[in-house]
Amino acid sequence: MRIALLIIGIAGFLLGLAISGISFGLHLVNRPRISFNEAFPGILGGCCCSSLSLVLGVAGLVWLLMTPKDSKPAENDSDDN
C-alpha cells in the first residue's frame, strides 16, 4: 500500500506536468488561433493535478521511510533439550 501511494503520486505528478506542458505548448505553436485564455484551463488543471500528486507522493515517501520494515519473526531461542 505504501509503495502504491508513492507510485500513484509520481505518475500523477508526471501526468500533470504533461498536461500543463501540452496546453502551454499548444498556445505557443498555435498562437494566432489559440489565445492564452483558451489554454489557461488546461494549464491550471495540470498544475492542480501536479500539486495534489506531489503531496500524495511525498506522503507515500514519508510513510514508506517512517514505517519499520517487516522483519522475519525471531526463531525460538528456548533451550528445550
CNS distance restraints for C-alpha pairs under 8 A (distance, minus, plus):
assign (resid   1 and name CA) (resid   5 and name CA) 6.31 0.50 0.50
assign (resid   2 and name CA) (resid   6 and name CA) 6.50 0.50 0.50
assign (resid   2 and name CA) (resid  60 and name CA) 5.72 0.50 0.50
assign (resid   2 and name CA) (resid  61 and name CA) 7.76 0.50 0.50
assign (resid   2 and name CA) (resid  63 and name CA) 6.50 0.50 0.50
assign (resid   2 and name CA) (resid  64 and name CA) 5.66 0.50 0.50
assign (resid   3 and name CA) (resid   7 and name CA) 6.13 0.50 0.50
assign (resid   3 and name CA) (resid  60 and name CA) 6.85 0.50 0.50
assign (resid   3 and name CA) (resid  61 and name CA) 7.98 0.50 0.50
assign (resid   3 and name CA) (resid  64 and name CA) 7.01 0.50 0.50
assign (resid   4 and name CA) (resid   8 and name CA) 6.04 0.50 0.50
assign (resid   4 and name CA) (resid  60 and name CA) 8.00 0.50 0.50
assign (resid   5 and name CA) (resid   9 and name CA) 6.09 0.50 0.50
assign (resid   5 and name CA) (resid  56 and name CA) 6.70 0.50 0.50
assign (resid   5 and name CA) (resid  57 and name CA) 6.56 0.50 0.50
assign (resid   5 and name CA) (resid  59 and name CA) 7.97 0.50 0.50
assign (resid   5 and name CA) (resid  60 and name CA) 5.15 0.50 0.50
assign (resid   6 and name CA) (resid  10 and name CA) 6.25 0.50 0.50
assign (resid   6 and name CA) (resid  56 and name CA) 6.93 0.50 0.50
assign (resid   6 and name CA) (resid  57 and name CA) 4.65 0.50 0.50
assign (resid   6 and name CA) (resid  58 and name CA) 7.33 0.50 0.50
assign (resid   6 and name CA) (resid  59 and name CA) 7.60 0.50 0.50
assign (resid   6 and name CA) (resid  60 and name CA) 4.53 0.50 0.50
assign (resid   6 and name CA) (resid  61 and name CA) 5.98 0.50 0.50
assign (resid   7 and name CA) (resid  11 and name CA) 6.04 0.50 0.50
assign (resid   7 and name CA) (resid  57 and name CA) 7.16 0.50 0.50
assign (resid   8 and name CA) (resid  12 and name CA) 5.93 0.50 0.50
assign (resid   8 and name CA) (resid  53 and name CA) 7.44 0.50 0.50
assign (resid   8 and name CA) (resid  56 and name CA) 7.64 0.50 0.50
assign (resid   8 and name CA) (resid  57 and name CA) 7.10 0.50 0.50
assign (resid   9 and name CA) (resid  13 and name CA) 6.09 0.50 0.50
assign (resid   9 and name CA) (resid  53 and name CA) 4.45 0.50 0.50
assign (resid   9 and name CA) (resid  54 and name CA) 5.91 0.50 0.50
assign (resid   9 and name CA) (resid  55 and name CA) 7.37 0.50 0.50
assign (resid   9 and name CA) (resid  56 and name CA) 4.94 0.50 0.50
assign (resid   9 and name CA) (resid  57 and name CA) 3.93 0.50 0.50
assign (resid   9 and name CA) (resid  58 and name CA) 7.68 0.50 0.50
assign (resid   9 and name CA) (resid  60 and name CA) 7.64 0.50 0.50
assign (resid  10 and name CA) (resid  14 and name CA) 6.29 0.50 0.50
assign (resid  10 and name CA) (resid  53 and name CA) 6.74 0.50 0.50
assign (resid  10 and name CA) (resid  54 and name CA) 7.03 0.50 0.50
assign (resid  10 and name CA) (resid  57 and name CA) 5.77 0.50 0.50
assign (resid  11 and name CA) (resid  15 and name CA) 6.11 0.50 0.50
assign (resid  11 and name CA) (resid  53 and name CA) 7.83 0.50 0.50
assign (resid  12 and name CA) (resid  16 and name CA) 6.04 0.50 0.50
assign (resid  12 and name CA) (resid  49 and name CA) 6.68 0.50 0.50
assign (resid  12 and name CA) (resid  50 and name CA) 6.37 0.50 0.50
assign (resid  12 and name CA) (resid  53 and name CA) 5.13 0.50 0.50
assign (resid  12 and name CA) (resid  54 and name CA) 7.83 0.50 0.50
assign (resid  13 and name CA) (resid  17 and name CA) 6.26 0.50 0.50
assign (resid  13 and name CA) (resid  49 and name CA) 6.73 0.50 0.50
assign (resid  13 and name CA) (resid  50 and name CA) 4.28 0.50 0.50
assign (resid  13 and name CA) (resid  51 and name CA) 7.22 0.50 0.50
assign (resid  13 and name CA) (resid  52 and name CA) 7.87 0.50 0.50
assign (resid  13 and name CA) (resid  53 and name CA) 5.03 0.50 0.50
assign (resid  13 and name CA) (resid  54 and name CA) 5.84 0.50 0.50
assign (resid  14 and name CA) (resid  18 and name CA) 6.17 0.50 0.50
assign (resid  14 and name CA) (resid  50 and name CA) 7.14 0.50 0.50
assign (resid  15 and name CA) (resid  19 and name CA) 6.19 0.50 0.50
assign (resid  15 and name CA) (resid  46 and name CA) 7.60 0.50 0.50
assign (resid  15 and name CA) (resid  49 and name CA) 7.70 0.50 0.50
assign (resid  15 and name CA) (resid  50 and name CA) 7.31 0.50 0.50
assign (resid  16 and name CA) (resid  20 and name CA) 6.17 0.50 0.50
assign (resid  16 and name CA) (resid  45 and name CA) 7.59 0.50 0.50
assign (resid  16 and name CA) (resid  46 and name CA) 4.18 0.50 0.50
assign (resid  16 and name CA) (resid  47 and name CA) 6.07 0.50 0.50
assign (resid  16 and name CA) (resid  48 and name CA) 7.44 0.50 0.50
assign (resid  16 and name CA) (resid  49 and name CA) 4.97 0.50 0.50
assign (resid  16 and name CA) (resid  50 and name CA) 4.50 0.50 0.50
assign (resid  17 and name CA) (resid  21 and name CA) 5.94 0.50 0.50
assign (resid  17 and name CA) (resid  46 and name CA) 6.11 0.50 0.50
assign (resid  17 and name CA) (resid  47 and name CA) 7.03 0.50 0.50
assign (resid  17 and name CA) (resid  50 and name CA) 6.29 0.50 0.50
assign (resid  18 and name CA) (resid  22 and name CA) 5.97 0.50 0.50
assign (resid  18 and name CA) (resid  46 and name CA) 7.41 0.50 0.50
assign (resid  19 and name CA) (resid  23 and name CA) 6.12 0.50 0.50
assign (resid  19 and name CA) (resid  42 and name CA) 6.68 0.50 0.50
assign (resid  19 and name CA) (resid  43 and name CA) 6.86 0.50 0.50
assign (resid  19 and name CA) (resid  45 and name CA) 7.69 0.50 0.50
assign (resid  19 and name CA) (resid  46 and name CA) 4.96 0.50 0.50
assign (resid  20 and name CA) (resid  24 and name CA) 6.08 0.50 0.50
assign (resid  20 and name CA) (resid  42 and name CA) 6.24 0.50 0.50
assign (resid  20 and name CA) (resid  43 and name CA) 4.34 0.50 0.50
assign (resid  20 and name CA) (resid  44 and name CA) 7.25 0.50 0.50
assign (resid  20 and name CA) (resid  45 and name CA) 7.40 0.50 0.50
assign (resid  20 and name CA) (resid  46 and name CA) 4.60 0.50 0.50
assign (resid  20 and name CA) (resid  47 and name CA) 6.40 0.50 0.50
assign (resid  21 and name CA) (resid  25 and name CA) 5.81 0.50 0.50
assign (resid  21 and name CA) (resid  43 and name CA) 7.42 0.50 0.50
assign (resid  22 and name CA) (resid  26 and name CA) 5.99 0.50 0.50
assign (resid  23 and name CA) (resid  27 and name CA) 6.48 0.50 0.50
assign (resid  23 and name CA) (resid  39 and name CA) 5.63 0.50 0.50
assign (resid  23 and name CA) (resid  40 and name CA) 7.64 0.50 0.50
assign (resid  23 and name CA) (resid  42 and name CA) 5.49 0.50 0.50
assign (resid  23 and name CA) (resid  43 and name CA) 5.69 0.50 0.50
assign (resid  24 and name CA) (resid  28 and name CA) 6.40 0.50 0.50
assign (resid  24 and name CA) (resid  39 and name CA) 6.51 0.50 0.50
assign (resid  24 and name CA) (resid  40 and name CA) 7.95 0.50 0.50
assign (resid  24 and name CA) (resid  43 and name CA) 6.46 0.50 0.50
assign (resid  25 and name CA) (resid  29 and name CA) 6.06 0.50 0.50
assign (resid  26 and name CA) (resid  30 and name CA) 5.77 0.50 0.50
assign (resid  26 and name CA) (resid  31 and name CA) 7.78 0.50 0.50
assign (resid  26 and name CA) (resid  34 and name CA) 7.51 0.50 0.50
assign (resid  26 and name CA) (resid  39 and name CA) 7.56 0.50 0.50
assign (resid  27 and name CA) (resid  31 and name CA) 5.33 0.50 0.50
assign (resid  27 and name CA) (resid  34 and name CA) 5.60 0.50 0.50
assign (resid  27 and name CA) (resid  35 and name CA) 6.45 0.50 0.50
assign (resid  27 and name CA) (resid  36 and name CA) 6.28 0.50 0.50
assign (resid  27 and name CA) (resid  39 and name CA) 6.12 0.50 0.50
assign (resid  30 and name CA) (resid  34 and name CA) 5.70 0.50 0.50
assign (resid  31 and name CA) (resid  35 and name CA) 6.36 0.50 0.50
assign (resid  34 and name CA) (resid  38 and name CA) 6.25 0.50 0.50
assign (resid  34 and name CA) (resid  39 and name CA) 7.02 0.50 0.50
assign (resid  35 and name CA) (resid  39 and name CA) 6.57 0.50 0.50
assign (resid  36 and name CA) (resid  40 and name CA) 5.83 0.50 0.50
assign (resid  37 and name CA) (resid  41 and name CA) 7.69 0.50 0.50
assign (resid  39 and name CA) (resid  43 and name CA) 6.45 0.50 0.50
assign (resid  40 and name CA) (resid  44 and name CA) 5.95 0.50 0.50
assign (resid  41 and name CA) (resid  45 and name CA) 5.96 0.50 0.50
assign (resid  42 and name CA) (resid  46 and name CA) 6.09 0.50 0.50
assign (resid  43 and name CA) (resid  47 and name CA) 6.20 0.50 0.50
assign (resid  44 and name CA) (resid  48 and name CA) 6.18 0.50 0.50
assign (resid  45 and name CA) (resid  49 and name CA) 6.12 0.50 0.50
assign (resid  46 and name CA) (resid  50 and name CA) 6.07 0.50 0.50
assign (resid  47 and name CA) (resid  51 and name CA) 6.06 0.50 0.50
assign (resid  48 and name CA) (resid  52 and name CA) 6.19 0.50 0.50
assign (resid  49 and name CA) (resid  53 and name CA) 6.03 0.50 0.50
assign (resid  50 and name CA) (resid  54 and name CA) 5.91 0.50 0.50
assign (resid  51 and name CA) (resid  55 and name CA) 6.39 0.50 0.50
assign (resid  52 and name CA) (resid  56 and name CA) 6.33 0.50 0.50
assign (resid  53 and name CA) (resid  57 and name CA) 5.97 0.50 0.50
assign (resid  54 and name CA) (resid  58 and name CA) 6.08 0.50 0.50
assign (resid  55 and name CA) (resid  59 and name CA) 6.06 0.50 0.50
assign (resid  56 and name CA) (resid  60 and name CA) 6.06 0.50 0.50
assign (resid  57 and name CA) (resid  61 and name CA) 6.12 0.50 0.50
assign (resid  58 and name CA) (resid  62 and name CA) 6.09 0.50 0.50
assign (resid  59 and name CA) (resid  63 and name CA) 6.01 0.50 0.50
assign (resid  60 and name CA) (resid  64 and name CA) 5.97 0.50 0.50
assign (resid  61 and name CA) (resid  65 and name CA) 6.13 0.50 0.50
assign (resid  62 and name CA) (resid  66 and name CA) 5.89 0.50 0.50
assign (resid  63 and name CA) (resid  67 and name CA) 5.99 0.50 0.50
